[in-house]
Amino acid sequence: MTHFTNRVKQYNHWAKVEEPAVMWLSGLHIPESYLTALVQTSCRIKGWALDKSTLYTVVLQTKNPDTIKKKPEHGCYIQGMYLEGASWDMERCCLVKQPPKELVYEMPIIQIIPTEANKLKLKDNLRTPVYMTQDRKNRMGVGQVFTADLKTQEHPSHWILQGVACVLNVDY
């Protein structure tokens, strides 16, 4: 019920006031459509080819959405994403081994930025799949929503073997 109530609040704010500065991505019915619209809008404004554009992410050093006053010119900020298989070091801004008995870690606010794919040169990053649920699919059997770029000091294969992924909805 809490999820439904928060979803209605977000939609009402969006419809009556403005698009939220920090989007709760799992509160959208089809978050993939929202992300696709971000890329399409940027392509239209900047004259990029849609099929040669992509998204990348930057993890901020805050979990508090009230610290963000306005949305970025291109892209968005999102909240409510959870990390499985690793934890996040807020000071070093990178993946770290998860502490004992911590199965899920709530990520800080993440900025999603549309860009041209050929200009994206990421180093020391893990292309992390983001799924709707911990089952790594939604109720209709659809899996991945998008791919997040998370900084790492380990080789990416270390985290792949750990099964690191992000999810938008967590079952407690």
C-alpha positions in Angstrom: 0.0 0.0 0.0 2.9 2.4 0.8 4.3 1.9 -2.7 0.9 2.7 -4.3 0.4 5.8 -2.1 3.9 7.1 -3.0 3.2 6.4 -6.6 0.0 8.5 -6.5 1.8 11.3 -4.7 4.5 11.4 -7.4 2.1 11.4 -10.2 -0.1 14.1 -8.6 2.9 16.3 -8.0 4.1 15.8 -11.6 0.6 16.6 -13.0 -0.3 19.5 -10.8 3.0 21.2 -10.1 6.0 20.1 -12.1 8.2 17.1 -12.9 10.0 16.0 -9.7 13.6 17.2 -9.3 14.4 13.7 -8.1 12.3 10.9 -9.8 11.4 7.8 -7.9 11.9 5.5 -10.9 10.1 2.5 -9.4 7.0 4.7 -8.9 6.5 4.8 -12.6 4.4 2.1 -14.3 6.9 1.7 -17.1 10.3 3.3 -16.2 11.9 2.2 -19.5 9.5 4.6 -21.3 10.6 7.5 -19.1 14.3 6.8 -19.8 13.7 6.4 -23.5 12.0 9.8 -23.5 15.0 11.3 -21.8 17.3 10.1 -24.6 14.8 11.1 -27.4 14.5 14.6 -25.9 18.2 15.1 -25.7 18.7 13.8 -29.2 16.1 16.2 -30.6 17.6 19.2 -28.8 21.3 18.4 -29.6 20.8 16.9 -33.0 22.2 13.4 -32.1 21.2 10.2 -33.9 18.8 8.3 -31.7 20.3 4.9 -32.5 23.8 6.2 -31.5 22.8 7.6 -28.2 22.8 6.0 -24.7 22.6 6.7 -21.0 25.3 6.7 -18.4 25.0 7.3 -14.6 26.8 9.2 -11.9 26.3 8.4 -8.3 25.9 11.5 -6.1 27.1 11.7 -2.5 23.7 12.2 -1.0 20.7 10.1 -0.3 18.5 13.1 0.6 16.3 14.2 -2.3 15.6 17.5 -0.5 19.2 18.6 -1.3 18.4 18.7 -5.0 16.4 21.8 -5.9 15.9 21.4 -9.6 16.3 18.7 -12.3 19.3 18.8 -14.6 18.9 20.4 -18.0 19.4 17.0 -19.7 18.6 13.7 -18.0 17.3 13.2 -14.5 18.1 12.4 -10.9 16.6 9.2 -9.5 16.2 7.7 -6.0 15.1 4.4 -4.6 17.6 2.1 -6.3 19.0 -0.8 -4.3 22.3 -2.7 -4.8 22.6 -6.5 -4.4 25.9 -8.4 -4.2 27.9 -5.4 -3.1 27.8 -2.2 -1.0 28.6 1.4 -1.8 31.3 3.5 -0.2 29.9 7.0 0.1 33.3 8.6 0.7 35.3 6.9 -2.1 32.2 6.7 -4.4 32.8 3.1 -5.4 31.6 -0.5 -5.0 32.9 -2.3 -1.9 32.4 -5.7 -0.4 29.1 -5.9 1.4 29.2 -6.2 5.2 27.9 -9.5 6.8 24.1 -9.9 6.8 23.6 -6.9 4.6 22.0 -8.3 1.5 20.6 -5.1 0.0 22.1 -1.6 0.1 20.0 1.5 -0.7 22.0 3.6 -3.2 22.4 7.4 -3.0 20.7 9.6 -5.6 21.9 8.8 -9.1 22.1 11.2 -12.1 21.1 9.6 -15.4 22.7 11.5 -18.3 21.9 11.0 -22.0 25.0 11.1 -24.3 26.3 10.0 -27.7 27.6 6.4 -27.3 30.8 7.0 -29.3 31.8 9.8 -26.9 31.3 7.7 -23.8 34.7 6.7 -22.4 34.2 5.2 -18.9 37.1 3.8 -16.9 37.0 1.7 -13.8 33.3 1.2 -14.1 31.0 -1.8 -13.9 28.0 -1.8 -16.3 25.5 -2.9 -13.8 22.1 -4.2 -14.8 19.1 -2.6 -13.2 16.0 -4.8 -12.7 12.5 -3.9 -11.6 12.4 -6.5 -8.8 14.7 -8.8 -6.9 13.4 -11.7 -9.1 15.2 -9.8 -11.8 12.0 -9.5 -13.8 8.7 -7.9 -13.4 5.3 -9.5 -13.2 5.1 -9.7 -17.0 8.5 -11.5 -17.2 10.4 -8.5 -18.5 13.8 -8.1 -16.9 16.3 -5.4 -17.2 15.2 -1.7 -17.1 18.5 -0.1 -18.0 22.3 -0.3 -17.2 23.9 1.8 -14.5 27.6 2.7 -14.5 29.1 2.1 -11.0 32.7 3.0 -10.2 34.9 0.2 -8.9 38.4 -0.2 -7.7 38.3 -3.9 -8.5 38.3 -5.5 -11.9 34.6 -5.6 -13.2 34.8 -9.4 -13.4 35.1 -9.6 -9.6 31.7 -8.0 -9.3 30.1 -9.9 -12.1 31.1 -13.2 -10.3 29.4 -11.7 -7.2 26.2 -11.3 -9.1 26.1 -7.6 -8.5 22.9 -5.9 -9.8 20.6 -3.1 -8.9 16.8 -3.3 -8.3 14.1 -0.7 -8.2 11.7 -2.6 -5.8 12.8 -4.6 -2.7 10.7 -7.1 -0.9 11.5 -6.9 2.8 
